[in-house]
Amino acid sequence: MNHDNCFYCTDEYKDYMKEVAILEHSRVYLNNEQEYPGRCYVVLDIHQTELFQMDDDKLAGYMKDVAKVAQAIQHAFSPDKINYAVYGDIDSHIHFHIVPKTKSGKLWGWPFELTGEEGKKKFLTEEQYQQIINRIRAYL
Ligand SMILES: [Zn+2]
């Protein structure tokens, strides 16, 4: 996979997420599937596929963006814990899943489900998405 057919470098991602913010080293998106309220992606602003490909300044800057988004989600939704997930088998462009979890919520103590069970995915109205985005933006 390269820049030309990358999920995050083309417009393909736009069917699955909504823009929250552009940060210094990343783009931030709200996942359309909101079983974990406030779940976001932090997508590196250049096409690289492994953390070790970045120089120290880029890596530190990107990780600061990841932490900033996690902190904003913490302030906005007060979860019991933020989970961070980085996979990339299919869409290898570096991106963190930022997943707020609660002790009373789904899969506490276990890795969250990346896409949710078919038929149980939680989608919202455009107005509800915008309310969540505004709550997160207020803390970025
Ligand atoms: Zn890419």
py3Dmol code that shows the C-alpha trace and the ligand (Angstrom):
import py3Dmol

protein = """\
ATOM      1  CA  MET A   1       0.000   0.000   0.000  1.00  0.00           C
ATOM      2  CA  ASN A   2       1.265   3.446  -0.845  1.00  0.00           C
ATOM      3  CA  HIS A   3      -0.025   7.010  -0.818  1.00  0.00           C
ATOM      4  CA  ASP A   4      -2.076   6.551  -3.993  1.00  0.00           C
ATOM      5  CA  ASN A   5      -4.291   3.739  -2.707  1.00  0.00           C
ATOM      6  CA  CYS A   6      -4.192   4.506   1.004  1.00  0.00           C
ATOM      7  CA  PHE A   7      -7.488   4.648   2.894  1.00  0.00           C
ATOM      8  CA  TYR A   8      -6.365   7.792   4.751  1.00  0.00           C
ATOM      9  CA  CYS A   9      -4.573   9.537   1.876  1.00  0.00           C
ATOM     10  CA  THR A  10      -7.559   9.254  -0.447  1.00  0.00           C
ATOM     11  CA  ASP A  11     -11.151  10.250   0.278  1.00  0.00           C
ATOM     12  CA  GLU A  12     -12.212   6.697   1.141  1.00  0.00           C
ATOM     13  CA  TYR A  13     -12.139   7.328   4.904  1.00  0.00           C
ATOM     14  CA  LYS A  14     -14.804  10.021   4.627  1.00  0.00           C
ATOM     15  CA  ASP A  15     -17.552   7.391   4.515  1.00  0.00           C
ATOM     16  CA  TYR A  16     -16.586   6.167   7.972  1.00  0.00           C
ATOM     17  CA  MET A  17     -15.646   9.230  10.012  1.00  0.00           C
ATOM     18  CA  LYS A  18     -16.147  12.945  10.512  1.00  0.00           C
ATOM     19  CA  GLU A  19     -13.452  15.570  10.910  1.00  0.00           C
ATOM     20  CA  VAL A  20     -12.944  16.928  14.393  1.00  0.00           C
ATOM     21  CA  ALA A  21      -9.716  18.906  14.055  1.00  0.00           C
ATOM     22  CA  ILE A  22      -6.421  19.368  12.276  1.00  0.00           C
ATOM     23  CA  LEU A  23      -3.529  19.333  14.744  1.00  0.00           C
ATOM     24  CA  GLU A  24       0.161  20.050  14.201  1.00  0.00           C
ATOM     25  CA  HIS A  25       1.064  16.477  13.175  1.00  0.00           C
ATOM     26  CA  SER A  26      -2.269  14.782  12.674  1.00  0.00           C
ATOM     27  CA  ARG A  27      -5.876  14.862  11.567  1.00  0.00           C
ATOM     28  CA  VAL A  28      -8.526  13.920  14.107  1.00  0.00           C
ATOM     29  CA  TYR A  29     -11.755  12.166  13.179  1.00  0.00           C
ATOM     30  CA  LEU A  30     -14.797  10.941  15.027  1.00  0.00           C
ATOM     31  CA  ASN A  31     -15.670   7.367  14.143  1.00  0.00           C
ATOM     32  CA  ASN A  32     -19.208   7.122  12.773  1.00  0.00           C
ATOM     33  CA  GLU A  33     -19.692   4.008  14.903  1.00  0.00           C
ATOM     34  CA  GLN A  34     -20.154   5.408  18.422  1.00  0.00           C
ATOM     35  CA  GLU A  35     -20.703   2.481  20.745  1.00  0.00           C
ATOM     36  CA  TYR A  36     -17.951   4.104  22.807  1.00  0.00           C
ATOM     37  CA  PRO A  37     -19.051   7.753  22.928  1.00  0.00           C
ATOM     38  CA  GLY A  38     -16.268  10.030  21.717  1.00  0.00           C
ATOM     39  CA  ARG A  39     -14.254   7.307  19.982  1.00  0.00           C
ATOM     40  CA  CYS A  40     -11.805   9.011  17.617  1.00  0.00           C
ATOM     41  CA  TYR A  41      -8.940   8.389  15.257  1.00  0.00           C
ATOM     42  CA  VAL A  42      -5.706  10.372  15.306  1.00  0.00           C
ATOM     43  CA  VAL A  43      -4.224   9.990  11.815  1.00  0.00           C
ATOM     44  CA  LEU A  44      -0.596  10.948  11.139  1.00  0.00           C
ATOM     45  CA  ASP A  45      -0.451  13.849   8.672  1.00  0.00           C
ATOM     46  CA  ILE A  46       2.022  12.112   6.351  1.00  0.00           C
ATOM     47  CA  HIS A  47       1.920   8.639   4.841  1.00  0.00           C
ATOM     48  CA  GLN A  48       4.060   6.426   7.011  1.00  0.00           C
ATOM     49  CA  THR A  49       3.250   2.959   8.207  1.00  0.00           C
ATOM     50  CA  GLU A  50       5.464   2.315  11.219  1.00  0.00           C
ATOM     51  CA  LEU A  51       6.273   4.461  14.242  1.00  0.00           C
ATOM     52  CA  PHE A  52       9.977   3.797  13.751  1.00  0.00           C
ATOM     53  CA  GLN A  53       9.918   5.473  10.331  1.00  0.00           C
ATOM     54  CA  MET A  54       9.487   8.907  11.920  1.00  0.00           C
ATOM     55  CA  ASP A  55      12.365  11.009  13.155  1.00  0.00           C
ATOM     56  CA  ASP A  56      12.368  11.836  16.873  1.00  0.00           C
ATOM     57  CA  ASP A  57      10.724  15.237  16.495  1.00  0.00           C
ATOM     58  CA  LYS A  58       7.910  13.900  14.330  1.00  0.00           C
ATOM     59  CA  LEU A  59       7.301  10.960  16.633  1.00  0.00           C
ATOM     60  CA  ALA A  60       7.250  13.179  19.721  1.00  0.00           C
ATOM     61  CA  GLY A  61       4.959  15.685  18.010  1.00  0.00           C
ATOM     62  CA  TYR A  62       2.549  13.008  16.847  1.00  0.00           C
ATOM     63  CA  MET A  63       2.433  11.399  20.283  1.00  0.00           C
ATOM     64  CA  LYS A  64       1.684  14.818  21.792  1.00  0.00           C
ATOM     65  CA  ASP A  65      -1.281  15.072  19.422  1.00  0.00           C
ATOM     66  CA  VAL A  66      -2.457  11.602  20.504  1.00  0.00           C
ATOM     67  CA  ALA A  67      -2.219  12.610  24.159  1.00  0.00           C
ATOM     68  CA  LYS A  68      -3.976  15.920  23.499  1.00  0.00           C
ATOM     69  CA  VAL A  69      -6.931  14.187  21.851  1.00  0.00           C
ATOM     70  CA  ALA A  70      -7.132  11.597  24.636  1.00  0.00           C
ATOM     71  CA  GLN A  71      -7.144  14.368  27.226  1.00  0.00           C
ATOM     72  CA  ALA A  72      -9.896  16.228  25.368  1.00  0.00           C
ATOM     73  CA  ILE A  73     -12.010  13.067  25.240  1.00  0.00           C
ATOM     74  CA  GLN A  74     -11.345  12.493  28.945  1.00  0.00           C
ATOM     75  CA  HIS A  75     -12.576  16.003  29.761  1.00  0.00           C
ATOM     76  CA  ALA A  76     -15.547  15.759  27.425  1.00  0.00           C
ATOM     77  CA  PHE A  77     -16.860  12.316  28.423  1.00  0.00           C
ATOM     78  CA  SER A  78     -15.199  11.362  31.754  1.00  0.00           C
ATOM     79  CA  PRO A  79     -14.572   7.702  30.885  1.00  0.00           C
ATOM     80  CA  ASP A  80     -12.931   5.414  33.446  1.00  0.00           C
ATOM     81  CA  LYS A  81     -10.049   4.742  31.039  1.00  0.00           C
ATOM     82  CA  ILE A  82      -8.885   5.724  27.585  1.00  0.00           C
ATOM     83  CA  ASN A  83      -7.767   2.783  25.435  1.00  0.00           C
ATOM     84  CA  TYR A  84      -5.220   3.327  22.656  1.00  0.00           C
ATOM     85  CA  ALA A  85      -5.050   0.926  19.760  1.00  0.00           C
ATOM     86  CA  VAL A  86      -2.744   0.802  16.764  1.00  0.00           C
ATOM     87  CA  TYR A  87      -3.149  -2.006  14.244  1.00  0.00           C
ATOM     88  CA  GLY A  88      -2.825  -1.302  10.550  1.00  0.00           C
ATOM     89  CA  ASP A  89      -2.946  -4.752   8.939  1.00  0.00           C
ATOM     90  CA  ILE A  90      -5.437  -3.491   6.380  1.00  0.00           C
ATOM     91  CA  ASP A  91      -5.058   0.306   6.537  1.00  0.00           C
ATOM     92  CA  SER A  92      -1.398   0.662   7.374  1.00  0.00           C
ATOM     93  CA  HIS A  93      -1.156   4.479   7.446  1.00  0.00           C
ATOM     94  CA  ILE A  94      -0.327   5.226  11.072  1.00  0.00           C
ATOM     95  CA  HIS A  95      -3.422   6.006  13.110  1.00  0.00           C
ATOM     96  CA  PHE A  96      -4.363   5.596  16.749  1.00  0.00           C
ATOM     97  CA  HIS A  97      -7.820   4.547  17.836  1.00  0.00           C
ATOM     98  CA  ILE A  98      -8.684   6.569  20.928  1.00  0.00           C
ATOM     99  CA  VAL A  99     -11.415   4.675  22.734  1.00  0.00           C
ATOM    100  CA  PRO A 100     -13.047   5.923  25.934  1.00  0.00           C
ATOM    101  CA  LYS A 101     -14.252   3.015  28.079  1.00  0.00           C
ATOM    102  CA  THR A 102     -16.308   2.765  31.244  1.00  0.00           C
ATOM    103  CA  LYS A 103     -16.332   0.053  33.907  1.00  0.00           C
ATOM    104  CA  SER A 104     -20.037  -0.460  33.294  1.00  0.00           C
ATOM    105  CA  GLY A 105     -19.633  -0.399  29.505  1.00  0.00           C
ATOM    106  CA  LYS A 106     -18.857  -2.987  26.909  1.00  0.00           C
ATOM    107  CA  LEU A 107     -15.681  -5.107  27.128  1.00  0.00           C
ATOM    108  CA  TRP A 108     -14.205  -3.482  30.238  1.00  0.00           C
ATOM    109  CA  GLY A 109     -10.930  -5.283  30.895  1.00  0.00           C
ATOM    110  CA  TRP A 110     -10.693  -6.475  27.289  1.00  0.00           C
ATOM    111  CA  PRO A 111      -9.662  -4.961  23.974  1.00  0.00           C
ATOM    112  CA  PHE A 112     -12.504  -3.032  22.386  1.00  0.00           C
ATOM    113  CA  GLU A 113     -14.104  -4.366  19.220  1.00  0.00           C
ATOM    114  CA  LEU A 114     -12.685  -2.515  16.255  1.00  0.00           C
ATOM    115  CA  THR A 115     -15.873  -2.395  14.253  1.00  0.00           C
ATOM    116  CA  GLY A 116     -18.575  -3.585  16.623  1.00  0.00           C
ATOM    117  CA  GLU A 117     -20.802  -6.582  16.037  1.00  0.00           C
ATOM    118  CA  GLU A 118     -22.769  -6.422  12.840  1.00  0.00           C
ATOM    119  CA  GLY A 119     -26.281  -5.279  13.628  1.00  0.00           C
ATOM    120  CA  LYS A 120     -25.204  -3.797  16.933  1.00  0.00           C
ATOM    121  CA  LYS A 121     -23.243  -0.849  15.636  1.00  0.00           C
ATOM    122  CA  LYS A 122     -24.346   2.455  17.082  1.00  0.00           C
ATOM    123  CA  PHE A 123     -24.815   5.216  14.538  1.00  0.00           C
ATOM    124  CA  LEU A 124     -26.112   8.679  15.370  1.00  0.00           C
ATOM    125  CA  THR A 125     -27.913  11.552  13.694  1.00  0.00           C
ATOM    126  CA  GLU A 126     -25.851  14.324  12.124  1.00  0.00           C
ATOM    127  CA  GLU A 127     -26.909  16.593  14.978  1.00  0.00           C
ATOM    128  CA  GLN A 128     -25.717  14.060  17.568  1.00  0.00           C
ATOM    129  CA  TYR A 129     -22.372  13.689  15.782  1.00  0.00           C
ATOM    130  CA  GLN A 130     -21.942  17.446  15.760  1.00  0.00           C
ATOM    131  CA  GLN A 131     -22.702  17.668  19.482  1.00  0.00           C
ATOM    132  CA  ILE A 132     -19.966  15.121  20.251  1.00  0.00           C
ATOM    133  CA  ILE A 133     -17.507  16.852  17.919  1.00  0.00           C
ATOM    134  CA  ASN A 134     -18.218  20.199  19.581  1.00  0.00           C
ATOM    135  CA  ARG A 135     -17.670  18.700  23.038  1.00  0.00           C
ATOM    136  CA  ILE A 136     -14.278  17.351  21.985  1.00  0.00           C
ATOM    137  CA  ARG A 137     -13.264  20.540  20.163  1.00  0.00           C
ATOM    138  CA  ALA A 138     -14.003  22.555  23.294  1.00  0.00           C
ATOM    139  CA  TYR A 139     -11.018  20.868  24.960  1.00  0.00           C
ATOM    140  CA  LEU A 140      -8.552  20.778  22.052  1.00  0.00           C
TER     141      LEU A 140
END
"""
ligand_1 = """\
1
ZN
Zn -1.669 7.156 3.694
"""
view = py3Dmol.view(width=600, height=400)
view.addModel(protein, "pdb")
view.setStyle({"model": 0}, {"cartoon": {"style": "trace"}})
view.addModel(ligand_1, "xyz")
view.setStyle({"model": 1}, {"stick": {}})
view.zoomTo()
view.show()
